[in-house]
């Protein structure tokens, strides 16, 4: 019997303090499956990593790959882990920083599209990135990742 490795991802959740409260930077997942979806289609910029890489190193690497910008310096607030509905375990850290969404240069991935067409197309990992207040972010983010928003709010009070 072959041992199946648990899929793990790590990411950085940027946050900033505004006159309206905390805002977080989320990315809308790219590709045709999420093109017309909003609720549940936004995520912490993150990506998978191998067992021999630390989650922290992966979070910083994936931030660079997903947004095309170096990860910000600053205190990293551990937000722990969540298990998404598909079984993937996501680990995240929050870092206070400001970033202009217009400056991102997202990484891309290839997939066969349309299905069974034999044609491969390139899509952005994240097709847009934006700042959202915590209430709006809870409406948009992948359900399991909402726990990261709650943990950030607890830390910031």
N, CA and C of each residue as an Amber inpcrd file, in Angstrom:
protein
   471
   0.8430000  -1.1740000   0.0000000   0.0000000   0.0000000   0.0000000
   0.8970000   1.2500000   0.0000000   0.6060000   2.2000000  -0.8450000
   1.3960000   3.4230000  -0.9530000   0.9200000   4.4400000   0.0760000
   1.8740000   5.0570000   0.7790000   1.5180000   6.0800000   1.7540000
   1.2040000   7.3770000   1.0110000   0.0770000   7.9740000   1.3280000
  -0.3450000   9.2090000   0.6700000   0.0370000  10.3890000   1.5440000
   0.8050000  11.3050000   0.9830000   1.2470000  12.4820000   1.7200000
   0.0960000  13.4730000   1.8470000  -0.0560000  14.0000000   3.0550000
  -1.0510000  15.0350000   3.2910000  -0.6380000  16.2990000   2.5550000
  -1.5610000  16.9070000   1.8530000  -1.2570000  18.1400000   1.1330000
  -1.2660000  19.3090000   2.1090000  -0.1760000  20.0930000   2.0430000
  -0.0360000  21.2370000   2.9340000   0.3040000  22.4790000   2.1330000
  -0.2750000  23.5990000   2.5560000   0.0240000  24.8960000   1.9680000
   0.3620000  25.8590000   3.0920000   1.0910000  26.9210000   2.7410000
   1.4170000  27.9570000   3.7120000   1.3090000  29.3090000   3.0280000
   0.9230000  30.3170000   3.8120000   0.7590000  31.6330000   3.2140000
   0.8790000  32.7680000   4.2080000   0.9180000  33.9790000   3.6420000
   0.9920000  35.2080000   4.4250000  -0.2840000  36.0130000   4.2220000
  -0.8840000  36.4170000   5.3170000  -2.0630000  37.2690000   5.2930000
  -1.6210000  38.6760000   5.6950000  -1.5520000  39.5710000   4.7220000
  -1.1900000  40.9490000   5.0310000  -2.3970000  41.6590000   5.6260000
  -2.1180000  42.5230000   6.6090000  -3.1920000  43.3310000   7.1780000
  -2.6870000  44.7430000   7.3940000  -3.6500000  45.6590000   7.4170000
  -3.3370000  47.0620000   7.7060000  -4.4630000  47.6350000   8.5480000
  -4.0990000  48.6630000   9.3070000  -5.0780000  49.3480000  10.1610000
  -5.5360000  50.6080000   9.4380000  -6.8470000  50.7750000   9.3550000
  -7.4110000  51.9540000   8.6990000  -8.3830000  52.6340000   9.6650000
  -8.9190000  53.7700000   9.2610000  -9.9220000  54.4550000  10.0810000
 -11.1860000  53.6100000  10.2380000 -11.3780000  52.6490000   9.3380000
 -12.5620000  51.7840000   9.3690000 -12.2760000  50.4410000  10.0240000
 -11.0960000  50.2690000  10.5970000 -10.7290000  49.0050000  11.2320000
  -9.6910000  48.2570000  10.4100000  -9.5090000  46.9840000  10.7590000
  -8.5270000  46.1600000  10.0620000  -8.9970000  45.8200000   8.6490000
  -8.0320000  45.7900000   7.7360000  -8.2670000  45.2950000   6.3840000
  -7.2270000  44.2320000   6.0990000  -7.6240000  43.2300000   5.3040000
  -6.7130000  42.1510000   4.9210000  -6.6120000  42.0910000   3.4060000
  -5.4520000  41.6420000   2.9460000  -5.2120000  41.5060000   1.5110000
  -5.5180000  40.0730000   1.0980000  -6.5180000  39.9130000   0.2440000
  -6.9030000  38.5930000  -0.2520000  -6.7370000  38.5490000  -1.7610000
  -6.5270000  37.3490000  -2.2680000  -6.4190000  37.1460000  -3.7040000
  -7.5920000  36.3340000  -4.2200000  -8.1130000  36.7280000  -5.3720000
  -9.1810000  35.9650000  -6.0250000  -8.5250000  34.8830000  -6.8840000
  -8.9180000  33.6430000  -6.6530000  -8.3020000  32.5210000  -7.3480000
  -8.5320000  32.6250000  -8.8540000  -7.4560000  32.4420000  -9.6050000
  -7.5180000  32.5410000 -11.0600000  -7.9830000  31.2550000 -11.7000000
  -8.2070000  31.3270000 -12.9860000  -8.6230000  30.1540000 -13.7450000
 -10.1180000  30.1350000 -13.9750000 -10.5530000  29.2790000 -14.8660000
 -11.9520000  29.2690000 -15.2990000 -12.9490000  28.8200000 -14.2340000
 -12.5400000  28.0170000 -13.2640000 -13.4830000  27.5300000 -12.2580000
 -13.9770000  28.6320000 -11.3400000 -13.1710000  29.6680000 -11.1330000
 -13.5180000  30.7220000 -10.1920000 -13.8750000  32.0380000 -10.8720000
 -13.8280000  32.0840000 -12.1900000 -14.0010000  33.3370000 -12.9330000
 -15.2920000  34.0670000 -12.5850000 -16.3710000  33.3520000 -12.3800000
 -17.6630000  33.9900000 -12.1160000 -18.1030000  33.8470000 -10.6630000
 -17.1840000  33.4410000  -9.8020000 -17.5110000  33.2600000  -8.3820000
 -16.8550000  34.3600000  -7.5610000 -17.5050000  34.7270000  -6.4950000
 -16.9470000  35.7080000  -5.5800000 -16.8450000  35.0810000  -4.1840000
 -17.9800000  34.7490000  -3.5800000 -17.9760000  34.1310000  -2.2540000
 -17.2660000  32.7870000  -2.3220000 -16.3000000  32.5940000  -1.4380000
 -15.5510000  31.3430000  -1.3880000 -14.4530000  31.2180000  -2.4200000
 -14.2170000  32.2830000  -3.1990000 -13.2000000  32.2300000  -4.2600000
 -11.9930000  33.1210000  -3.9380000 -11.9520000  33.6760000  -2.7470000
 -10.8340000  34.5280000  -2.3230000 -10.0270000  33.7690000  -1.2820000
  -8.7250000  34.0200000  -1.2650000  -7.8350000  33.2280000  -0.4230000
  -6.6640000  34.0490000   0.0880000  -6.0560000  33.5500000   1.1410000
  -4.7500000  34.0420000   1.5690000  -3.7640000  33.6590000   0.4640000
  -2.8720000  34.5410000   0.0240000  -1.8450000  34.1250000  -0.9480000
  -1.0070000  32.9960000  -0.3350000  -1.0550000  31.8290000  -0.9410000
  -0.4410000  30.6360000  -0.3510000  -0.0930000  29.6360000  -1.4330000
   0.5880000  28.5860000  -1.0310000   0.8850000  27.5170000  -1.9610000
   1.4130000  26.2910000  -1.2440000   1.4330000  25.1890000  -1.9810000
   1.8630000  23.9160000  -1.4050000   3.3730000  23.8770000  -1.2130000
   3.7750000  23.0210000  -0.2890000   5.2000000  22.8250000  -0.0380000
   5.4710000  21.3730000   0.3120000   6.7160000  20.9930000   0.1090000
   7.1530000  19.6140000   0.3620000   7.5130000  19.4330000   1.8390000
   7.5280000  18.1850000   2.3040000   7.8350000  17.9170000   3.7130000
   9.2080000  18.4220000   4.1570000  10.1530000  18.5600000   3.2210000
  11.5010000  18.9880000   3.6140000  11.6570000  20.5170000   3.6440000
  10.5740000  21.2730000   3.4100000  10.6250000  22.7310000   3.4640000
   9.8160000  23.1890000   4.6700000  10.2990000  24.2210000   5.3620000
   9.5310000  24.7250000   6.5000000   8.3140000  25.4900000   5.9880000
   7.2510000  25.4720000   6.7760000   6.0340000  26.1900000   6.3930000
   6.3170000  27.6880000   6.2520000   7.1380000  28.2430000   7.1370000
   7.4640000  29.6700000   7.0870000   8.2020000  30.0180000   5.7920000
   9.1890000  29.2120000   5.4310000   9.9250000  29.4600000   4.1870000
   8.9800000  29.3470000   2.9960000   8.0770000  28.3720000   3.0280000
   7.1160000  28.1890000   1.9390000   6.1610000  29.3730000   1.8420000
   5.7070000  29.8790000   2.9740000   4.7890000  31.0270000   2.9680000
   5.4380000  32.2270000   2.2940000   6.6980000  32.4670000   2.6170000
   7.4110000  33.6120000   2.0200000   7.6710000  33.3750000   0.5190000
   8.0660000  32.1680000   0.1600000   8.3120000  31.8390000  -1.2460000
   7.0250000  31.9610000  -2.0550000   5.9490000  31.4220000  -1.5250000
   4.6760000  31.4380000  -2.2440000   4.1330000  32.8560000  -2.3940000
   4.3530000  33.7140000  -1.4040000   3.9340000  35.1130000  -1.5320000
   4.6000000  35.7260000  -2.7530000   5.9040000  35.4980000  -2.8690000
   6.6740000  36.0170000  -4.0200000   6.1410000  35.4360000  -5.3280000
   5.8930000  34.1360000  -5.3640000   5.4180000  33.4830000  -6.5850000
   4.0100000  33.9270000  -6.9620000   3.1260000  34.0400000  -5.9720000
   1.7280000  34.3670000  -6.2520000   1.5370000  35.8310000  -6.6240000
   2.2970000  36.7330000  -5.9830000   2.0890000  38.1710000  -6.2010000
   3.1890000  38.8400000  -7.0120000   4.3200000  38.1620000  -7.1800000
   5.4170000  38.7550000  -7.9310000   6.1130000  39.8710000  -7.1820000
   5.9580000  39.8930000  -5.8700000   6.5770000  40.9070000  -5.0200000
   7.2650000  40.2150000  -3.8510000   8.3430000  40.8090000  -3.3240000
   8.9770000  40.1900000  -2.1640000   8.0500000  40.2270000  -0.9590000
   8.1150000  39.2170000  -0.1090000   7.2800000  39.2390000   1.0920000
   7.7150000  40.3830000   2.0090000   6.7630000  41.0310000   2.6550000
   7.1200000  42.1590000   3.5230000   7.8590000  41.7070000   4.7650000
   8.6960000  42.5990000   5.2560000   9.3620000  42.3620000   6.5290000
   8.3920000  42.7750000   7.6280000   8.6720000  42.3890000   8.8320000
   7.8100000  42.7680000   9.9470000   7.5140000  41.5680000  10.7980000
   6.8850000  41.8440000  11.9220000   6.5470000  40.7750000  12.8530000
   5.5380000  39.8300000  12.2070000   5.8310000  38.5580000  12.2750000
   4.9210000  37.5400000  11.7440000   4.0910000  36.9910000  12.8910000
   2.7880000  37.1670000  12.7950000   1.8630000  36.6880000  13.8180000
   1.3520000  35.3180000  13.3770000   1.7020000  34.2530000  14.1180000
   1.2360000  32.9270000  13.7130000  -0.2840000  32.8170000  13.8570000
  -0.9460000  32.3700000  12.7910000  -2.3970000  32.2040000  12.8120000
  -2.7980000  30.7370000  12.8720000  -1.8070000  29.8490000  12.9560000
  -2.0940000  28.4290000  13.1020000  -2.4630000  27.7620000  11.7910000
  -3.2040000  26.6730000  11.9140000  -3.5820000  25.8410000  10.7700000
  -5.0920000  25.7230000  10.6740000  -5.5560000  25.4560000   9.4660000
  -6.9470000  25.0560000   9.2230000  -6.9160000  23.9010000   8.2260000
  -7.9620000  23.1040000   8.2700000  -8.1100000  22.0370000   7.2730000
  -9.2730000  22.4330000   6.3690000  -8.9680000  22.5780000   5.0720000
 -10.0030000  22.9540000   4.1110000 -10.8560000  21.7480000   3.7620000
 -11.9990000  22.0050000   3.1350000 -12.9540000  20.9260000   2.8390000
 -12.3520000  19.8100000   1.9890000 -11.3860000  20.1250000   1.1330000
 -10.7320000  19.1050000   0.3100000  -9.6640000  18.3260000   1.0480000
  -9.4280000  18.6750000   2.3220000  -8.4510000  17.9580000   3.1340000
  -7.1110000  18.6420000   3.2670000  -6.8370000  19.6310000   2.4360000
  -5.5440000  20.3300000   2.5050000  -5.4380000  21.0950000   3.8200000
  -4.2510000  21.0250000   4.4380000  -3.9710000  21.7790000   5.6600000
  -3.2310000  23.0480000   5.2800000  -3.7560000  24.1900000   5.7200000
  -3.1640000  25.4900000   5.4150000  -2.6600000  26.1230000   6.6950000
  -1.4150000  26.5710000   6.6690000  -0.7930000  27.2890000   7.7770000
  -0.5820000  28.7330000   7.3270000  -0.8910000  29.6980000   8.2130000
  -0.7410000  31.0970000   7.8120000  -0.1540000  31.9400000   8.9240000
   0.4850000  33.0120000   8.4890000   0.9990000  34.0500000   9.3740000
   0.4270000  35.3770000   8.8920000   0.1720000  36.2880000   9.8320000
  -0.2570000  37.6390000   9.4750000   0.9470000  38.5610000   9.6200000
   1.0820000  39.4850000   8.6680000   2.1490000  40.4820000   8.7080000
   1.5100000  41.8330000   8.4090000   1.7770000  42.8140000   9.2760000
   1.2420000  44.1520000   9.0440000   2.0880000  44.8450000   7.9880000
   1.4430000  45.2210000   6.8900000   2.1390000  45.8690000   5.7820000
   1.0960000  46.4700000   4.8550000   1.5310000  47.4210000   4.0580000
   0.6430000  47.9900000   3.0520000   1.2040000  47.6220000   1.6850000
   0.3370000  47.4250000   0.7500000   0.7410000  47.0190000  -0.5880000
  -0.3090000  47.5480000  -1.5520000   0.1380000  48.0750000  -2.6600000
  -0.7730000  48.5510000  -3.6950000  -1.1100000  47.3740000  -4.6050000
  -2.3750000  46.9310000  -4.6230000  -2.7490000  45.7870000  -5.4570000
  -2.3910000  45.9550000  -6.9370000  -2.2810000  47.1910000  -7.3980000
  -1.9430000  47.4280000  -8.8100000  -0.5050000  47.0280000  -9.1320000
   0.3250000  46.8140000  -8.1130000   1.7370000  46.4840000  -8.3510000
   2.0050000  44.9880000  -8.4640000   0.9820000  44.1510000  -8.2710000
   1.2510000  42.7130000  -8.3120000   1.4790000  42.2360000  -9.7370000
   2.2500000  41.1790000  -9.8460000   2.5130000  40.5120000 -11.1180000
   2.3500000  39.0180000 -10.8490000   1.1020000  38.5090000 -10.9310000
   0.8270000  37.1580000 -10.4650000   1.5340000  36.0680000 -11.2620000
   1.8750000  35.0110000 -10.5350000   2.3900000  33.8120000 -11.1780000
   1.2670000  33.1540000 -11.9640000   1.6160000  32.2080000 -12.8240000
   0.6160000  31.5500000 -13.6660000   0.7100000  30.0350000 -13.5450000
  -0.3140000  29.3700000 -14.0220000  -0.3130000  27.9100000 -14.0980000
  -0.9330000  27.4990000 -15.4250000  -0.6050000  26.2880000 -15.8520000
  -1.1400000  25.7370000 -17.1010000  -2.1700000  24.6650000 -16.7790000
  -3.2350000  24.6330000 -17.5820000  -4.2070000  23.5510000 -17.4470000
  -4.8980000  23.3310000 -18.7950000  -5.4020000  22.1330000 -18.9700000
  -6.1580000  21.8360000 -20.1800000  -7.5040000  22.5470000 -20.0710000
  -7.7870000  23.3870000 -21.0570000  -9.0580000  24.1110000 -21.0640000
  -9.4560000  24.4240000 -22.4770000 -10.6930000  24.1970000 -22.8560000
 -11.7370000  23.5010000 -22.1080000 -11.3670000  22.0350000 -21.8410000
 -12.0650000  21.4410000 -20.8620000 -11.7630000  20.0430000 -20.5180000
 -11.8490000  19.1190000 -21.7360000 -10.9100000  18.1960000 -21.7830000
 -10.8350000  17.1730000 -22.8380000 -10.6920000  17.7670000 -24.2430000
 -10.1950000  19.0180000 -24.3220000 -10.0300000  19.6690000 -25.6260000
  -8.6500000  19.4110000 -26.2160000  -7.7020000  18.9860000 -25.3470000
  -6.3280000  18.8210000 -25.8020000  -5.5710000  20.1390000 -25.8670000
  -6.2450000  21.2430000 -25.5640000  -5.6010000  22.5690000 -25.5810000
  -5.1850000  22.9510000 -24.1690000  -3.9830000  23.4840000 -24.0510000
  -3.4890000  23.9480000 -22.7610000  -3.5130000  25.4720000 -22.7450000
  -4.0210000  26.0240000 -21.6730000  -4.0550000  27.4770000 -21.5260000
  -3.3600000  27.8790000 -20.2450000  -2.8640000  29.0970000 -20.2390000
  -2.1880000  29.6520000 -19.0680000  -3.1560000  30.5910000 -18.3510000
  -3.2040000  30.4800000 -17.0240000  -4.0770000  31.3160000 -16.1930000
  -3.2660000  31.8850000 -15.0290000  -3.6530000  33.0740000 -14.5330000
  -2.9730000  33.6160000 -13.3530000  -3.3600000  32.8320000 -12.1020000
  -2.4040000  32.6460000 -11.1990000  -2.7120000  31.9940000  -9.9110000
  -3.7980000  32.7810000  -9.1830000  -3.6260000  34.0940000  -9.1480000
  -4.6100000  35.0140000  -8.5700000  -4.9250000  36.0340000  -9.6560000
  -6.2110000  36.1620000 -10.0220000  -6.5150000  37.0950000 -11.1070000
  -6.7400000  38.5220000 -10.6300000  -6.9110000  38.6970000  -9.3330000
  -6.9420000  40.0340000  -8.7390000  -6.6890000  39.9270000  -7.2470000
  -6.2160000  41.0130000  -6.6930000  -5.8860000  41.0900000  -5.2750000
  -6.4830000  42.3950000  -4.7750000  -7.0660000  42.3550000  -3.5710000
  -7.6680000  43.5790000  -3.0500000  -7.7280000  43.5380000  -1.5280000
  -7.8480000  44.7250000  -0.9660000  -8.0070000  44.8920000   0.4780000
  -9.4900000  44.8130000   0.8260000  -9.7930000  44.1260000   1.9260000
 -11.1750000  43.9810000   2.3860000 -11.2080000  44.1360000   3.9080000
 -12.2510000  44.8190000   4.3980000 -12.5050000  44.8290000   5.8340000
 -12.8250000  43.4130000   6.2890000 -12.6780000  43.1450000   7.5900000
 -12.8560000  41.7730000   8.0820000 -14.2430000  41.2070000   7.7990000
 -15.2960000  42.0170000   7.9320000 -16.6480000  41.4960000   7.6800000
 -16.7990000  41.0680000   6.2210000 -16.3720000  41.9180000   5.3090000
 -16.4690000  41.5850000   3.8780000 -15.5570000  40.3970000   3.5540000
 -14.3670000  40.3770000   4.1430000 -13.4310000  39.2740000   3.8990000
 -14.0510000  37.9380000   4.3210000 -14.7870000  37.9210000   5.4330000
 -15.4290000  36.6760000   5.8870000 -16.4420000  36.1670000   4.8610000
 -17.0870000  37.0850000   4.1290000 -18.0630000  36.7000000   3.1040000
 -17.3830000  36.1070000   1.8650000 -16.1420000  36.5150000   1.6190000
 -15.4600000  36.1620000   0.3800000 -14.4870000  34.9920000   0.4910000
 -13.8300000  34.8600000   1.6380000 -12.7130000  33.9250000   1.7850000
 -13.1900000  32.4690000   1.7770000 -12.3080000  31.5810000   1.3560000
 -12.5600000  30.1350000   1.4470000 -13.0090000  29.8590000   2.8890000
 -14.0960000  29.1330000   3.0530000 -14.7530000  28.9740000   4.3460000
 -13.7950000  28.6540000   5.4960000 -12.9520000  27.6560000   5.3360000
 -12.0560000  27.2430000   6.4190000 -11.0830000  28.3550000   6.8030000
 -10.6900000  29.1860000   5.8370000  -9.7070000  30.2390000   6.1110000
 -10.2900000  31.3910000   6.9140000 -11.6050000  31.4480000   7.0960000
 -12.2160000  32.4920000   7.9260000 -11.6590000  32.4390000   9.3500000
 -11.2330000  31.2650000   9.7900000 -10.6320000  31.1440000  11.1290000
  -9.3920000  32.0260000  11.2480000  -8.6400000  32.2050000  10.1630000
  -7.4740000  33.0870000  10.1960000  -7.8990000  34.5250000  10.4960000
  -9.0220000  34.9570000   9.9320000  -9.5140000  36.3170000  10.1740000
  -9.8990000  36.4910000  11.6390000 -10.5600000  35.4790000  12.1990000
 -10.9480000  35.5390000  13.6050000  -9.7180000  35.5960000  14.5080000
  -8.7120000  34.7910000  14.2040000  -7.4880000  34.7720000  15.0130000
  -6.7440000  36.0890000  14.9020000  -6.7250000  36.6890000  13.7200000
  -6.0880000  37.9960000  13.5480000  -6.8340000  39.0490000  14.3540000
  -8.1540000  39.0270000  14.3050000  -8.9550000  40.0000000  15.0690000
  -8.6910000  39.8580000  16.5600000  -8.5850000  38.6330000  17.0660000
  -8.2850000  38.4070000  18.4930000  -6.9130000  38.9720000  18.8390000
  -5.9510000  38.7560000  17.9620000  -4.5790000  39.2330000  18.2090000
  -4.5120000  40.7600000  18.2090000  -5.3320000  41.4000000  17.4080000
  -5.2320000  42.8400000  17.1940000  -6.0600000  43.6790000  18.1640000
  -6.7520000  43.0200000  19.0790000  -7.5800000  43.8080000  20.0140000
  -6.8040000  44.2540000  21.2210000
